Amino acid sequence: MFPLVGVLLLVFALVEASPIDNRKIVNGTDASIEDYPFVVSIRGASGGHSCGGSILNDRWILTAAHCVDWTTPLQQTVQVGRTTISSAVDDSVYAIEDVVIHPGYNPSDSYVDDIALVKLRKPLEFSERVQPVRVPGNRFYEVDPLETNPVTLIGWGRNASDGPVQTTLQQVDYFVVPNDQCNVIHSDHIYPTQICAAEPGGGKGQCSGDSGGPLLWSGMQVGIVSWSIKPCTIAPYPGVLTKVSYYLDFINQNTGKYNTA
């Protein structure tokens, strides 16, 4: 169980939160791409970081639907294999050929089905810094061990709502909040296809720029950063993520192959 829920619900009655913020890791620590060789930076037209993502195989990237749209192949690129990201164009930067957004994606309804696949124009060259991520098997959601274990978030997002996007990869450990508790805290409905995560009392978690990036449990990607309330990591509002295990058919039908645990 998520600790201090009673205290958090009391705070909920006292705190006035700002609207949803889709997209750093707050109060994280520096991480290395060698430890997370599957994480990528999705860049905007100027080369600046906009969202995170993860490598499924040598042609496909997993991210959030709200990070991409029909203009993505023309305006966005993907940088791989870098602990420290930049706007430079070198052999770590890959052009995008196509984007597949989940047909059920609805930003007006709690960003349900916030998942998308990005196809690269040319295959990745795997190395110790570029590797595919592991995802759970298709029955993982029936077991749901997440509620009693810490999870890890990685990304280059902002360190506060008005802070800068980070250039060095960050990581933070915090906790899954059971969906029924998360549903009471948030005014937007939380679906079984979503995961909530937070630090008791706030102060750690996702912020702008983390969207599309991976949430990890036991070395597997179990979530995709979707949305959160501003100011980032304010108690009692957990961040909301897309639950990967519900979307394996969608992933497999479009990518053809991926690594399951």
DRENDO-1510 file (C-alpha; in Angstrom, 1 decimal, always signed):
<recs>
REC; n; res; u; v; w
REC; 1; MET; +0.0; +0.0; +0.0 .
REC; 2; PHE; +1.1; +3.6; -0.6 .
REC; 3; PRO; +2.0; +5.1; +2.8 .
REC; 4; LEU; +0.5; +8.2; +4.3 .
REC; 5; VAL; -2.6; +8.1; +2.1 .
REC; 6; GLY; -4.8; +9.5; +4.9 .
REC; 7; VAL; -2.4; +12.5; +5.3 .
REC; 8; LEU; -2.4; +13.0; +1.5 .
REC; 9; LEU; -6.1; +13.0; +1.3 .
REC; 10; LEU; -6.2; +15.7; +4.0 .
REC; 11; VAL; -3.7; +17.8; +2.1 .
REC; 12; PHE; -5.9; +17.3; -1.0 .
REC; 13; ALA; -8.7; +19.2; +0.7 .
REC; 14; LEU; -6.3; +22.1; +1.4 .
REC; 15; VAL; -4.3; +22.5; -1.7 .
REC; 16; GLU; -5.4; +24.3; -4.8 .
REC; 17; ALA; -3.6; +22.7; -7.8 .
REC; 18; SER; -3.0; +24.0; -11.3 .
REC; 19; PRO; -4.1; +22.3; -14.5 .
REC; 20; ILE; -2.6; +19.2; -15.9 .
REC; 21; ASP; +1.0; +19.4; -17.2 .
REC; 22; ASN; +1.9; +16.9; -19.8 .
REC; 23; ARG; +5.4; +16.3; -20.0 .
REC; 24; LYS; +11.4; +16.4; -15.5 .
REC; 25; ILE; +12.3; +14.6; -13.0 .
REC; 26; VAL; +12.1; +16.5; -9.8 .
REC; 27; ASN; +14.8; +15.8; -7.1 .
REC; 28; GLY; +16.4; +13.0; -9.2 .
REC; 29; THR; +20.1; +12.1; -9.4 .
REC; 30; ASP; +22.4; +11.8; -12.3 .
REC; 31; ALA; +22.1; +8.5; -14.3 .
REC; 32; SER; +24.2; +6.9; -17.0 .
REC; 33; ILE; +23.0; +5.7; -20.4 .
REC; 34; GLU; +25.0; +2.5; -19.9 .
REC; 35; ASP; +22.6; +1.7; -17.1 .
REC; 36; TYR; +19.5; +2.6; -19.3 .
REC; 37; PRO; +20.7; +2.1; -22.9 .
REC; 38; PHE; +17.1; +1.9; -24.1 .
REC; 39; VAL; +16.1; +5.5; -23.2 .
REC; 40; VAL; +16.0; +8.1; -26.0 .
REC; 41; SER; +15.3; +11.8; -26.3 .
REC; 42; ILE; +12.6; +12.9; -28.8 .
REC; 43; ARG; +13.6; +16.3; -30.2 .
REC; 44; GLY; +11.7; +19.2; -31.7 .
REC; 45; ALA; +12.4; +21.0; -34.9 .
REC; 46; SER; +15.2; +23.1; -33.3 .
REC; 47; GLY; +16.9; +20.0; -31.9 .
REC; 48; GLY; +15.8; +20.7; -28.3 .
REC; 49; HIS; +14.5; +17.9; -26.1 .
REC; 50; SER; +10.7; +17.6; -26.0 .
REC; 51; CYS; +9.9; +14.1; -24.7 .
REC; 52; GLY; +11.4; +10.8; -23.7 .
REC; 53; GLY; +11.0; +7.4; -25.3 .
REC; 54; SER; +12.4; +3.9; -25.3 .
REC; 55; ILE; +13.8; +1.5; -27.8 .
REC; 56; LEU; +11.6; -1.5; -28.7 .
REC; 57; ASN; +13.8; -2.9; -31.5 .
REC; 58; ASP; +16.1; -1.5; -34.2 .
REC; 59; ARG; +13.3; +0.4; -36.0 .
REC; 60; TRP; +10.7; +1.3; -33.4 .
REC; 61; ILE; +10.5; +3.7; -30.4 .
REC; 62; LEU; +7.8; +3.6; -27.7 .
REC; 63; THR; +6.5; +7.0; -26.4 .
REC; 64; ALA; +3.4; +8.8; -25.4 .
REC; 65; ALA; +0.7; +9.8; -27.9 .
REC; 66; HIS; +0.7; +13.4; -26.8 .
REC; 67; CYS; +4.4; +13.7; -27.7 .
REC; 68; VAL; +3.8; +13.2; -31.4 .
REC; 69; ASP; +1.4; +13.9; -34.2 .
REC; 70; TRP; +1.1; +13.8; -38.0 .
REC; 71; THR; +3.9; +16.4; -38.4 .
REC; 72; THR; +6.4; +14.3; -36.4 .
REC; 73; PRO; +8.3; +12.8; -39.4 .
REC; 74; LEU; +9.0; +16.3; -40.7 .
REC; 75; GLN; +9.6; +18.2; -37.4 .
REC; 76; GLN; +11.1; +15.7; -34.9 .
REC; 77; THR; +14.1; +13.5; -34.5 .
REC; 78; VAL; +15.3; +10.9; -32.0 .
REC; 79; GLN; +18.7; +11.0; -30.2 .
REC; 80; VAL; +20.0; +7.7; -28.8 .
REC; 81; GLY; +22.9; +6.4; -26.7 .
REC; 82; ARG; +23.6; +9.7; -24.9 .
REC; 83; THR; +23.8; +10.4; -21.1 .
REC; 84; THR; +24.1; +14.1; -22.0 .
REC; 85; ILE; +21.8; +15.3; -24.8 .
REC; 86; SER; +22.3; +18.2; -27.0 .
REC; 87; SER; +20.8; +19.9; -30.1 .
REC; 88; ALA; +23.8; +18.8; -32.2 .
REC; 89; VAL; +23.2; +16.6; -35.3 .
REC; 90; ASP; +25.6; +13.6; -35.3 .
REC; 91; ASP; +25.4; +9.9; -35.7 .
REC; 92; SER; +23.3; +9.6; -32.5 .
REC; 93; VAL; +20.4; +11.4; -34.2 .
REC; 94; TYR; +17.9; +9.5; -36.2 .
REC; 95; ALA; +15.2; +10.7; -38.6 .
REC; 96; ILE; +11.6; +9.5; -38.2 .
REC; 97; GLU; +9.7; +7.7; -41.0 .
REC; 98; ASP; +6.3; +7.2; -39.5 .
REC; 99; VAL; +4.2; +7.5; -36.3 .
REC; 100; VAL; +1.4; +5.2; -35.1 .
REC; 101; ILE; -0.8; +6.7; -32.4 .
REC; 102; HIS; -3.2; +4.5; -30.5 .
REC; 103; PRO; -6.7; +4.8; -32.0 .
REC; 104; GLY; -8.3; +5.2; -28.6 .
REC; 105; TYR; -6.1; +8.1; -27.5 .
REC; 106; ASN; -8.3; +10.8; -25.9 .
REC; 107; PRO; -6.6; +13.8; -24.3 .
REC; 108; SER; -10.1; +15.0; -23.2 .
REC; 109; ASP; -10.6; +11.9; -21.0 .
REC; 110; SER; -7.7; +11.6; -18.7 .
REC; 111; TYR; -5.3; +11.1; -21.6 .
REC; 112; VAL; -6.5; +7.5; -21.9 .
REC; 113; ASP; -4.5; +5.3; -24.3 .
REC; 114; ASP; -1.6; +7.8; -24.3 .
REC; 115; ILE; +0.8; +5.6; -26.2 .
REC; 116; ALA; +2.4; +5.8; -29.6 .
REC; 117; LEU; +5.0; +4.1; -31.7 .
REC; 118; VAL; +7.7; +6.0; -33.7 .
REC; 119; LYS; +9.3; +4.3; -36.7 .
REC; 120; LEU; +12.9; +5.3; -37.6 .
REC; 121; ARG; +14.0; +5.8; -41.2 .
REC; 122; LYS; +17.0; +3.5; -40.7 .
REC; 123; PRO; +17.8; +0.7; -38.2 .
REC; 124; LEU; +19.6; +1.5; -35.0 .
REC; 125; GLU; +23.1; +0.1; -34.5 .
REC; 126; PHE; +23.0; -1.7; -31.1 .
REC; 127; SER; +25.9; -1.3; -28.7 .
REC; 128; GLU; +26.4; -1.1; -24.9 .
REC; 129; ARG; +24.7; +2.4; -25.1 .
REC; 130; VAL; +21.9; +1.5; -27.4 .
REC; 131; GLN; +19.8; -1.5; -26.6 .
REC; 132; PRO; +16.1; -2.5; -26.6 .
REC; 133; VAL; +14.0; -2.2; -23.5 .
REC; 134; ARG; +12.3; -5.2; -21.8 .
REC; 135; VAL; +8.5; -5.0; -21.4 .
REC; 136; PRO; +6.3; -7.2; -19.3 .
REC; 137; GLY; +4.5; -10.3; -20.6 .
REC; 138; ASN; +0.9; -10.0; -21.6 .
REC; 139; ARG; -0.4; -11.4; -18.3 .
REC; 140; PHE; +1.6; -9.1; -16.1 .
REC; 141; TYR; -1.3; -6.8; -15.4 .
REC; 142; GLU; -3.3; -9.7; -13.8 .
REC; 143; VAL; -0.5; -10.2; -11.2 .
REC; 144; ASP; +0.1; -6.5; -10.6 .
REC; 145; PRO; +3.1; -6.7; -8.2 .
REC; 146; LEU; +3.7; -3.0; -8.6 .
REC; 147; GLU; +1.7; -1.8; -5.6 .
REC; 148; THR; +4.1; -3.2; -3.0 .
REC; 149; ASN; +7.4; -2.3; -4.7 .
REC; 150; PRO; +9.3; +0.9; -5.6 .
REC; 151; VAL; +9.6; +2.0; -9.2 .
REC; 152; THR; +12.2; +4.1; -11.1 .
REC; 153; LEU; +11.6; +7.0; -13.4 .
REC; 154; ILE; +14.3; +8.2; -15.8 .
REC; 155; GLY; +14.4; +11.2; -18.2 .
REC; 156; TRP; +15.6; +14.6; -19.0 .
REC; 157; GLY; +12.6; +16.6; -17.9 .
REC; 158; ARG; +12.5; +19.8; -15.9 .
REC; 159; ASN; +13.6; +19.8; -12.2 .
REC; 160; ALA; +10.6; +22.1; -11.3 .
REC; 161; SER; +7.6; +23.5; -13.1 .
REC; 162; ASP; +9.6; +26.6; -14.1 .
REC; 163; GLY; +13.0; +25.0; -14.1 .
REC; 164; PRO; +15.2; +24.1; -17.1 .
REC; 165; VAL; +15.1; +20.9; -19.1 .
REC; 166; GLN; +18.0; +18.8; -18.0 .
REC; 167; THR; +20.9; +17.9; -20.3 .
REC; 168; THR; +22.1; +15.0; -18.1 .
REC; 169; LEU; +19.9; +11.9; -17.7 .
REC; 170; GLN; +18.2; +11.8; -14.3 .
REC; 171; GLN; +16.7; +8.9; -12.2 .
REC; 172; VAL; +14.5; +8.8; -9.2 .
REC; 173; ASP; +12.9; +6.0; -7.1 .
REC; 174; TYR; +9.4; +6.4; -5.7 .
REC; 175; PHE; +6.2; +4.4; -5.3 .
REC; 176; VAL; +3.2; +3.2; -7.2 .
REC; 177; VAL; -0.1; +4.6; -5.8 .
REC; 178; PRO; -3.0; +2.1; -6.1 .
REC; 179; ASN; -5.5; +3.2; -8.8 .
REC; 180; ASP; -8.4; +3.3; -6.4 .
REC; 181; GLN; -6.6; +5.8; -4.2 .
REC; 182; CYS; -5.3; +7.7; -7.2 .
REC; 183; ASN; -8.8; +8.0; -8.5 .
REC; 184; VAL; -10.0; +9.6; -5.3 .
REC; 185; ILE; -7.2; +12.1; -5.3 .
REC; 186; HIS; -7.5; +13.2; -9.0 .
REC; 187; SER; -10.5; +14.8; -10.5 .
REC; 188; ASP; -9.8; +13.0; -13.8 .
REC; 189; HIS; -10.8; +9.4; -13.9 .
REC; 190; ILE; -7.9; +6.9; -13.6 .
REC; 191; TYR; -8.4; +3.9; -15.8 .
REC; 192; PRO; -7.0; +0.3; -15.3 .
REC; 193; THR; -4.8; +1.0; -18.3 .
REC; 194; GLN; -3.0; +3.7; -16.3 .
REC; 195; ILE; -0.5; +3.7; -13.4 .
REC; 196; CYS; -0.1; +6.3; -10.7 .
REC; 197; ALA; +3.2; +7.0; -8.9 .
REC; 198; ALA; +4.3; +9.5; -6.3 .
REC; 199; GLU; +6.6; +10.1; -3.3 .
REC; 200; PRO; +4.6; +10.5; +0.0 .
REC; 201; GLY; +4.5; +14.2; +0.8 .
REC; 202; GLY; +5.5; +15.1; -2.8 .
REC; 203; GLY; +8.7; +16.5; -4.1 .
REC; 204; LYS; +9.8; +13.6; -6.4 .
REC; 205; GLY; +8.6; +12.5; -9.7 .
REC; 206; GLN; +7.8; +13.6; -13.3 .
REC; 207; CYS; +7.6; +17.1; -14.7 .
REC; 208; SER; +7.6; +18.8; -18.1 .
REC; 209; GLY; +9.9; +17.0; -20.6 .
REC; 210; ASP; +9.5; +13.5; -19.0 .
REC; 211; SER; +6.5; +12.6; -21.1 .
REC; 212; GLY; +6.8; +9.5; -23.1 .
REC; 213; GLY; +9.7; +8.3; -21.0 .
REC; 214; PRO; +9.9; +4.9; -19.2 .
REC; 215; LEU; +8.8; +3.9; -15.7 .
REC; 216; LEU; +10.8; +0.8; -14.6 .
REC; 217; TRP; +10.2; -2.0; -12.2 .
REC; 218; SER; +12.6; -4.9; -11.8 .
REC; 219; GLY; +14.4; -3.9; -15.0 .
REC; 220; MET; +11.3; -3.8; -17.2 .
REC; 221; GLN; +9.4; -0.8; -18.6 .
REC; 222; VAL; +6.0; -0.9; -16.9 .
REC; 223; GLY; +4.8; +2.7; -17.6 .
REC; 224; ILE; +5.0; +5.6; -20.0 .
REC; 225; VAL; +4.9; +9.1; -18.5 .
REC; 226; SER; +1.6; +10.7; -19.5 .
REC; 227; TRP; +0.4; +13.6; -17.3 .
REC; 228; SER; +0.7; +15.3; -13.9 .
REC; 229; ILE; -0.6; +18.3; -12.0 .
REC; 230; LYS; +1.3; +21.6; -11.7 .
REC; 231; PRO; +3.3; +22.6; -9.7 .
REC; 232; CYS; +5.2; +19.4; -10.5 .
REC; 233; THR; +5.2; +16.7; -7.8 .
REC; 234; ILE; +2.9; +18.7; -5.5 .
REC; 235; ALA; +1.2; +16.5; -2.9 .
REC; 236; PRO; -1.1; +14.8; -2.9 .
REC; 237; TYR; -1.3; +14.4; -6.6 .
REC; 238; PRO; +0.5; +11.4; -8.1 .
REC; 239; GLY; +1.8; +11.4; -11.6 .
REC; 240; VAL; -0.2; +9.4; -14.1 .
REC; 241; LEU; +1.4; +7.0; -16.6 .
REC; 242; THR; +0.2; +4.6; -19.3 .
REC; 243; LYS; +0.5; +0.9; -18.2 .
REC; 244; VAL; +2.5; -0.9; -20.9 .
REC; 245; SER; +1.2; -4.4; -20.2 .
REC; 246; TYR; -2.2; -3.5; -21.5 .
REC; 247; TYR; -0.9; -2.5; -24.9 .
REC; 248; LEU; +1.3; -5.5; -26.0 .
REC; 249; ASP; -1.1; -6.4; -28.8 .
REC; 250; PHE; -0.9; -2.8; -30.1 .
REC; 251; ILE; +2.9; -2.8; -29.9 .
REC; 252; ASN; +3.3; -6.3; -31.5 .
REC; 253; GLN; +0.8; -5.7; -34.3 .
REC; 254; ASN; +2.8; -2.6; -35.4 .
REC; 255; THR; +6.4; -3.4; -34.6 .
REC; 256; GLY; +6.4; -7.1; -35.3 .
REC; 257; LYS; +8.8; -7.9; -32.4 .
REC; 258; TYR; +9.8; -6.7; -29.0 .
REC; 259; ASN; +11.5; -8.1; -25.8 .
REC; 260; THR; +9.2; -9.4; -23.1 .
REC; 261; ALA; +10.2; -10.5; -19.7 .
</recs>
